[in-house]
Amino acid sequence: MQARWIGLTLVCVALLAAGQLLFKVAAAGWRIDGWTFASVRSFLSGAMIVALFIYGIATILWVYVLRSAPLSLAYPLFSLAFIVTPVAAYFILGEPLSWRIFVGGAVILVGVLITVS
Protein backbone atom coordinates (compact mmCIF):
# COMPACT_ATOMS: atom_id res chain seq x y z
CA MET A 1 0.00 0.00 0.00
CA GLN A 2 1.40 3.36 -0.99
CA ALA A 3 2.35 5.92 1.65
CA ARG A 4 -0.31 8.27 0.27
CA TRP A 5 -3.11 5.79 0.98
CA ILE A 6 -1.70 4.95 4.38
CA GLY A 7 -1.63 8.64 5.25
CA LEU A 8 -5.17 9.24 4.03
CA THR A 9 -6.42 6.20 5.96
CA LEU A 10 -4.75 7.51 9.11
CA VAL A 11 -6.47 10.87 8.53
CA CYS A 12 -9.76 8.93 8.43
CA VAL A 13 -8.82 7.31 11.73
CA ALA A 14 -8.11 10.72 13.30
CA LEU A 15 -11.41 12.10 11.97
CA LEU A 16 -13.31 9.12 13.37
CA ALA A 17 -11.72 9.57 16.78
CA ALA A 18 -12.55 13.29 16.77
CA GLY A 19 -16.11 12.53 15.72
CA GLN A 20 -16.52 9.93 18.47
CA LEU A 21 -15.29 12.37 21.11
CA LEU A 22 -17.76 14.96 19.87
CA PHE A 23 -20.56 12.38 19.85
CA LYS A 24 -19.72 11.64 23.48
CA VAL A 25 -19.85 15.35 24.34
CA ALA A 26 -23.15 15.68 22.48
CA ALA A 27 -24.59 12.64 24.25
CA ALA A 28 -23.69 14.09 27.64
CA GLY A 29 -25.62 17.26 26.80
CA TRP A 30 -28.66 15.53 25.33
CA ARG A 31 -31.68 16.00 27.56
CA ILE A 32 -34.50 13.62 26.76
CA ASP A 33 -37.89 14.96 27.72
CA GLY A 34 -40.18 12.95 25.48
CA TRP A 35 -40.80 14.09 21.94
CA THR A 36 -40.44 17.79 22.67
CA PHE A 37 -38.68 20.56 20.83
CA ALA A 38 -36.28 20.89 23.76
CA SER A 39 -35.23 17.24 23.34
CA VAL A 40 -34.61 17.70 19.63
CA ARG A 41 -32.76 20.97 20.20
CA SER A 42 -30.49 19.42 22.83
CA PHE A 43 -29.83 16.47 20.51
CA LEU A 44 -28.85 18.77 17.65
CA SER A 45 -26.20 20.56 19.69
CA GLY A 46 -23.15 22.19 18.19
CA ALA A 47 -21.06 19.15 19.13
CA MET A 48 -23.49 16.84 17.33
CA ILE A 49 -23.55 18.97 14.18
CA VAL A 50 -19.74 19.16 14.07
CA ALA A 51 -19.45 15.40 14.74
CA LEU A 52 -21.84 14.62 11.89
CA PHE A 53 -19.90 16.97 9.59
CA ILE A 54 -16.59 15.31 10.54
CA TYR A 55 -18.09 11.87 9.96
CA GLY A 56 -19.34 13.02 6.57
CA ILE A 57 -15.85 14.20 5.60
CA ALA A 58 -14.33 10.95 6.93
CA THR A 59 -16.80 8.89 4.88
CA ILE A 60 -16.04 10.79 1.68
CA LEU A 61 -12.30 10.44 2.32
CA TRP A 62 -12.68 6.73 3.10
CA VAL A 63 -14.55 6.10 -0.17
CA TYR A 64 -11.78 8.01 -1.97
CA VAL A 65 -9.15 5.78 -0.33
CA LEU A 66 -11.09 2.68 -1.37
CA ARG A 67 -10.95 3.76 -5.01
CA SER A 68 -7.30 2.71 -5.17
CA ALA A 69 -6.30 0.95 -1.96
CA PRO A 70 -7.32 -2.66 -1.42
CA LEU A 71 -9.85 -3.05 1.37
CA SER A 72 -7.82 -5.96 2.73
CA LEU A 73 -5.00 -3.52 3.52
CA ALA A 74 -6.89 -0.31 4.22
CA TYR A 75 -9.39 -1.77 6.69
CA PRO A 76 -6.83 -3.12 9.15
CA LEU A 77 -5.30 0.37 9.30
CA PHE A 78 -8.79 1.74 9.82
CA SER A 79 -9.05 -0.45 12.95
CA LEU A 80 -6.46 1.78 14.61
CA ALA A 81 -9.47 3.94 15.50
CA PHE A 82 -10.11 1.37 18.26
CA ILE A 83 -6.80 2.42 19.80
CA VAL A 84 -6.76 6.13 19.04
CA THR A 85 -10.28 6.84 20.29
CA PRO A 86 -9.93 5.54 23.88
CA VAL A 87 -6.49 7.13 24.25
CA ALA A 88 -7.84 10.46 23.00
CA ALA A 89 -10.84 10.11 25.34
CA TYR A 90 -8.41 9.62 28.22
CA PHE A 91 -6.47 12.80 27.44
CA ILE A 92 -9.36 15.00 26.30
CA LEU A 93 -12.37 13.77 28.27
CA GLY A 94 -10.61 12.30 31.27
CA GLU A 95 -12.02 8.82 30.70
CA PRO A 96 -10.22 5.93 32.37
CA LEU A 97 -7.83 3.57 30.60
CA SER A 98 -7.49 0.00 31.77
CA TRP A 99 -4.94 -2.69 31.09
CA ARG A 100 -7.53 -4.34 28.83
CA ILE A 101 -7.45 -1.38 26.49
CA PHE A 102 -3.67 -1.62 26.25
CA VAL A 103 -3.74 -5.38 25.68
CA GLY A 104 -6.50 -5.10 23.10
CA GLY A 105 -4.70 -2.23 21.43
CA ALA A 106 -1.50 -4.25 21.27
CA VAL A 107 -3.38 -7.14 19.65
CA ILE A 108 -4.90 -4.76 17.10
CA LEU A 109 -1.54 -3.16 16.42
CA VAL A 110 0.14 -6.55 15.89
CA GLY A 111 -2.69 -7.52 13.54
CA VAL A 112 -2.30 -4.31 11.58
CA LEU A 113 1.47 -4.79 11.30
CA ILE A 114 1.03 -8.38 10.10
CA THR A 115 -1.61 -7.39 7.58
CA VAL A 116 0.05 -4.38 5.99
CA SER A 117 3.64 -5.59 5.91
C-alpha positions as CSV (number, residue, x, y, z in Angstrom):
1,M,0.0,0.0,0.0
2,Q,1.4,3.4,-1.0
3,A,2.3,5.9,1.6
4,R,-0.3,8.3,0.3
5,W,-3.1,5.8,1.0
6,I,-1.7,4.9,4.4
7,G,-1.6,8.6,5.3
8,L,-5.2,9.2,4.0
9,T,-6.4,6.2,6.0
10,L,-4.7,7.5,9.1
11,V,-6.5,10.9,8.5
12,C,-9.8,8.9,8.4
13,V,-8.8,7.3,11.7
14,A,-8.1,10.7,13.3
15,L,-11.4,12.1,12.0
16,L,-13.3,9.1,13.4
17,A,-11.7,9.6,16.8
18,A,-12.5,13.3,16.8
19,G,-16.1,12.5,15.7
20,Q,-16.5,9.9,18.5
21,L,-15.3,12.4,21.1
22,L,-17.8,15.0,19.9
23,F,-20.6,12.4,19.8
24,K,-19.7,11.6,23.5
25,V,-19.8,15.3,24.3
26,A,-23.2,15.7,22.5
27,A,-24.6,12.6,24.3
28,A,-23.7,14.1,27.6
29,G,-25.6,17.3,26.8
30,W,-28.7,15.5,25.3
31,R,-31.7,16.0,27.6
32,I,-34.5,13.6,26.8
33,D,-37.9,15.0,27.7
34,G,-40.2,12.9,25.5
35,W,-40.8,14.1,21.9
36,T,-40.4,17.8,22.7
37,F,-38.7,20.6,20.8
38,A,-36.3,20.9,23.8
39,S,-35.2,17.2,23.3
40,V,-34.6,17.7,19.6
41,R,-32.8,21.0,20.2
42,S,-30.5,19.4,22.8
43,F,-29.8,16.5,20.5
44,L,-28.9,18.8,17.6
45,S,-26.2,20.6,19.7
46,G,-23.1,22.2,18.2
47,A,-21.1,19.2,19.1
48,M,-23.5,16.8,17.3
49,I,-23.6,19.0,14.2
50,V,-19.7,19.2,14.1
51,A,-19.4,15.4,14.7
52,L,-21.8,14.6,11.9
53,F,-19.9,17.0,9.6
54,I,-16.6,15.3,10.5
55,Y,-18.1,11.9,10.0
56,G,-19.3,13.0,6.6
57,I,-15.9,14.2,5.6
58,A,-14.3,11.0,6.9
59,T,-16.8,8.9,4.9
60,I,-16.0,10.8,1.7
61,L,-12.3,10.4,2.3
62,W,-12.7,6.7,3.1
63,V,-14.5,6.1,-0.2
64,Y,-11.8,8.0,-2.0
65,V,-9.1,5.8,-0.3
66,L,-11.1,2.7,-1.4
67,R,-11.0,3.8,-5.0
68,S,-7.3,2.7,-5.2
69,A,-6.3,1.0,-2.0
70,P,-7.3,-2.7,-1.4
71,L,-9.8,-3.0,1.4
72,S,-7.8,-6.0,2.7
73,L,-5.0,-3.5,3.5
74,A,-6.9,-0.3,4.2
75,Y,-9.4,-1.8,6.7
76,P,-6.8,-3.1,9.2
77,L,-5.3,0.4,9.3
78,F,-8.8,1.7,9.8
79,S,-9.1,-0.4,12.9
80,L,-6.5,1.8,14.6
81,A,-9.5,3.9,15.5
82,F,-10.1,1.4,18.3
83,I,-6.8,2.4,19.8
84,V,-6.8,6.1,19.0
85,T,-10.3,6.8,20.3
86,P,-9.9,5.5,23.9
87,V,-6.5,7.1,24.2
88,A,-7.8,10.5,23.0
89,A,-10.8,10.1,25.3
90,Y,-8.4,9.6,28.2
91,F,-6.5,12.8,27.4
92,I,-9.4,15.0,26.3
93,L,-12.4,13.8,28.3
94,G,-10.6,12.3,31.3
95,E,-12.0,8.8,30.7
96,P,-10.2,5.9,32.4
97,L,-7.8,3.6,30.6
98,S,-7.5,0.0,31.8
99,W,-4.9,-2.7,31.1
100,R,-7.5,-4.3,28.8
101,I,-7.5,-1.4,26.5
102,F,-3.7,-1.6,26.3
103,V,-3.7,-5.4,25.7
104,G,-6.5,-5.1,23.1
105,G,-4.7,-2.2,21.4
106,A,-1.5,-4.3,21.3
107,V,-3.4,-7.1,19.7
108,I,-4.9,-4.8,17.1
109,L,-1.5,-3.2,16.4
110,V,0.1,-6.5,15.9
111,G,-2.7,-7.5,13.5
112,V,-2.3,-4.3,11.6
113,L,1.5,-4.8,11.3
114,I,1.0,-8.4,10.1
115,T,-1.6,-7.4,7.6
116,V,0.0,-4.4,6.0
117,S,3.6,-5.6,5.9
